[in-house]
């Protein structure tokens, strides 16, 4: 079948619209990328390696720890994806946490499974110095923010609080007496495993004291991640939760009332709030998968 210039001329407007849509989508996606963060690049098998150094806190935040911890939720319901930071990060009540508690205390296994699927995810953020990045050598010698999960944090904790008498306690965030961290990722299906990661022997980051000033000047404040203005309000999150789970605006309160009578249900019964249509679909990502937040950000465009 031939394609004439007349046919092309008819399709020009349509092609322009398609191209404009695609370019706009790519531009919006690019805006969601935060170049302050470093991310370990892995191969097709999910394996990756780098050497990093955890850095101390910003000079204006000396009363705080050199890392922050925040929580978020990521799950899918009939009304789309719920991808939001949890207000529990800043010590406030959060509607998803409250609903999960209702589900869990109902004593019904189906509800416990739903609560587990939509439980909050743990994220630590710290400043790091890139000692070695084989996949992206241009990153070496630079300071970035790094997001990591509980397993890597446990390795930090073990280094600071050793279990045996012959082990010396080391502050990995110290520039002089700290320790480089060999980050080793292994692909495990849809998860990523960091068990092989380890700290090196304690050593100064630099041999020359003059090099430290440049690094210290690039350390970024972290308390902004816990700024209440960066979080949606309880009512905004409740509205979003109702939409995602396909409930009307009063459904959250109605289900809370039902949960108060959860003890009246038998183990094999299904209470009104355990509707199949409201059951979320969680993404099976390990809590140490630092690609998780990027994945959720791409989905949360509605």
C-alpha positions in Angstrom: 0.0 0.0 0.0 1.5 3.3 -1.1 1.8 6.3 1.1 1.5 9.6 -0.8 2.4 13.2 0.1 -1.3 13.9 0.4 -1.6 11.2 3.1 1.5 12.6 4.9 0.0 16.1 4.7 -3.2 14.9 6.4 -1.2 13.3 9.2 1.1 16.2 10.0 -1.1 17.8 12.6 -1.6 14.4 14.3 2.1 13.7 14.3 2.8 17.1 15.8 0.4 16.5 18.6 1.9 13.1 19.3 5.4 14.5 19.3 4.4 17.4 21.6 2.8 14.9 24.1 5.9 12.7 24.1 8.3 15.7 24.6 6.1 17.1 27.4 6.1 13.7 29.1 9.9 13.4 28.9 10.3 16.9 30.2 8.1 16.3 33.2 9.9 13.0 34.0 13.2 14.9 33.9 11.9 17.4 36.4 11.2 14.6 38.9 14.9 13.6 38.9 16.8 15.1 41.8 20.4 15.5 40.9 21.4 16.0 44.5 21.0 12.3 45.0 23.5 9.6 44.0 22.3 6.2 43.0 24.2 3.0 42.6 24.1 1.9 39.0 23.6 -1.8 38.5 23.9 -4.1 35.5 21.1 -6.1 33.9 21.5 -8.8 36.6 21.0 -6.1 39.3 24.6 -6.2 40.5 26.6 -3.1 41.3 29.7 -1.9 43.3 31.0 1.4 44.6 32.9 2.8 47.5 31.4 5.6 49.5 32.1 7.6 52.6 29.3 8.7 54.9 29.8 12.4 55.9 29.0 14.4 59.0 26.1 16.7 59.4 25.8 20.2 58.0 27.5 22.8 60.2 24.1 24.4 60.9 22.7 21.1 62.2 25.3 20.0 64.6 22.6 19.2 67.2 21.1 16.6 64.9 22.3 13.3 63.7 24.2 13.1 60.3 21.2 11.4 58.8 17.4 11.7 58.7 14.7 9.0 58.7 11.3 9.4 57.0 8.5 7.1 56.0 6.2 6.7 53.0 3.6 4.4 51.6 3.3 3.0 48.1 0.4 0.7 47.0 -2.3 0.5 44.4 -6.0 0.4 44.8 -9.0 0.6 42.4 -8.6 4.4 42.3 -4.9 4.4 41.4 -1.6 4.6 43.2 -1.2 5.9 46.7 2.4 7.2 46.9 2.8 9.7 49.7 5.1 10.6 52.6 3.8 9.5 56.0 3.0 12.1 58.6 4.5 9.7 61.2 7.9 10.9 59.9 7.3 14.1 61.8 5.4 12.6 64.7 1.9 13.2 63.5 -1.1 10.9 63.0 -1.3 9.5 59.5 -4.5 8.1 57.9 -2.9 5.0 56.3 -1.1 4.1 59.5 -4.4 4.4 61.4 -6.3 2.3 58.8 -3.5 -0.3 58.9 -3.8 -0.5 62.6 -7.6 -1.0 62.3 -7.0 -3.9 59.8 -4.3 -5.5 61.9 -6.2 -5.4 65.2 -9.3 -6.9 63.6 -7.7 -10.3 64.1 -8.6 -11.4 60.5 -5.7 -12.8 58.4 -7.0 -11.3 55.2 -7.0 -7.8 56.8 -3.5 -8.4 58.2 -2.3 -9.3 54.7 -3.7 -6.0 53.4 -2.1 -4.0 56.2 1.2 -5.7 55.5 1.0 -4.9 51.8 0.5 -1.2 52.4 2.8 -0.8 55.4 5.0 2.2 55.5 8.5 2.1 53.9 11.6 3.3 55.8 14.1 5.7 54.1 17.3 7.1 55.6 19.1 10.0 53.9 22.7 11.0 54.5 25.4 13.0 52.8 28.1 10.9 51.1 31.4 11.3 49.3 32.0 9.1 46.3 35.4 7.4 46.6 34.9 5.0 43.7 32.1 4.6 41.2 33.2 2.2 38.4 30.0 2.7 36.5 30.2 6.5 36.6 33.8 7.6 37.3 32.8 11.3 36.9 31.0 11.0 40.2 34.2 10.2 42.1 35.4 13.0 44.4 31.9 14.6 44.6 29.4 14.9 47.4 25.8 13.7 47.1 22.8 12.8 49.1 22.2 9.1 49.4 19.0 7.3 50.3 19.2 3.9 51.9 17.2 1.4 53.9 17.3 -0.5 57.1 19.8 -3.2 56.2 22.5 -0.6 55.4 21.6 1.3 58.5 22.0 -1.9 60.5 25.6 -2.1 59.2 26.2 1.4 60.4 24.8 0.6 63.8 26.9 -2.6 64.0 30.0 -0.6 63.3 29.2 2.0 66.0 28.1 -0.6 68.5 30.2 -3.8 68.0 29.1 -7.0 69.6 32.5 -8.3 70.6 35.2 -7.0 72.9 38.0 -7.2 70.3 36.1 -4.9 68.0 36.6 -1.1 68.1 33.6 1.2 67.9 33.9 3.4 64.8 31.8 6.4 63.8 31.4 6.0 60.0 30.4 9.6 59.6 33.7 10.9 60.9 36.1 12.4 58.2 39.3 11.4 60.1 38.5 8.3 62.1 35.6 7.0 60.0 35.6 4.2 57.4 34.9 3.8 53.7 31.9 1.7 52.9 32.1 -0.9 50.1 28.6 -0.9 48.7 27.8 -4.3 47.0 24.5 -4.9 45.4 23.2 -8.3 44.2 20.1 -8.8 42.1 17.6 -11.1 43.8 14.7 -11.2 41.4 12.7 -8.0 41.9 14.6 -7.3 45.1 18.2 -6.1 45.7 20.4 -7.5 48.3 23.2 -5.6 50.1 24.3 -8.3 52.6 27.8 -8.4 51.0 28.4 -4.7 51.7 31.0 -3.9 54.3 33.1 -1.2 56.0 36.8 -1.0 55.4 39.4 -0.4 58.2 39.2 3.0 59.9 41.2 5.6 58.0 41.1 9.3 57.2 39.2 10.3 54.1 42.2 12.3 52.8 46.0 12.4 53.5 46.0 16.1 53.1 44.1 18.3 55.6 43.6 21.0 53.0 41.2 18.8 51.0 38.6 18.6 53.8 37.3 22.2 53.4 36.0 21.6 49.9 34.0 18.5 51.1 32.6 20.3 54.2 31.4 23.2 52.0 29.3 20.8 49.9 27.5 19.0 52.7 23.8 19.7 52.5 21.3 20.3 55.3 19.0 17.3 56.0 16.3 18.7 58.3 14.4 20.0 55.2 13.2 16.4 54.8 11.4 16.7 58.1 10.0 20.1 57.4 6.2 19.9 58.1 5.5 22.2 55.1 6.9 19.4 52.8 4.1 17.1 53.9 0.4 17.0 52.9 -2.1 17.5 55.7 -4.0 14.7 57.4 -7.2 15.7 55.5 -5.4 15.8 52.2 -3.9 12.3 52.7 -7.3 11.0 53.9 -9.0 12.3 50.7 -6.3 10.7 48.6 -6.6 7.4 50.5 -10.4 7.4 49.9 -9.9 7.9 46.2 -7.3 5.2 45.8 -9.3 2.6 47.7 -12.5 3.6 45.9 -14.4 4.9 48.9 -16.7 7.9 49.3 -15.6 10.8 51.4 -17.1 9.4 54.6 -15.8 5.9 54.1 -12.8 6.3 56.3 -14.9 7.2 59.4 -17.4 4.5 58.6 -14.8 1.9 58.5 -13.3 3.1 61.8 -16.7 2.6 63.4 -16.9 -0.9 62.0 -13.4 -1.8 63.3 -14.5 -0.9 66.8 -16.9 -3.9 66.5 -14.2 -6.2 64.9 -14.3 -8.6 67.9 -17.9 -9.5 66.9 -16.7 -11.2 63.7 -15.6 -14.8 63.4 -12.1 -15.6 62.1 -13.6 -16.9 58.8 -16.0 -14.0 58.2 -15.3 -10.9 56.1 -16.1 -7.5 57.8 -17.6 -4.7 55.6 -14.3 -2.9 55.4 -12.4 -5.8 53.9 -13.9 -5.5 50.4 -12.0 -7.1 47.6 -12.4 -3.9 45.6 -10.4 -2.0 48.3 -7.6 -4.5 48.5 -4.3 -2.8 47.5 -1.6 -4.2 45.3 1.8 -3.4 46.7 5.0 -3.3 44.8 7.4 -5.9 46.0 10.5 -3.8 46.6 13.0 -4.5 49.4 13.4 -1.7 51.9 17.0 -1.3 50.8 16.0 -0.7 47.1 17.0 2.9 46.6 15.2 2.8 43.2 11.9 2.4 45.0 11.1 6.1 45.4 12.0 6.8 41.8 9.6 4.1 40.7 6.8 5.5 42.8 7.4 9.0 41.6 6.9 8.0 38.0 3.6 6.3 38.9 2.3 9.2 40.9 1.6 11.5 38.0 -2.2 11.5 38.2 
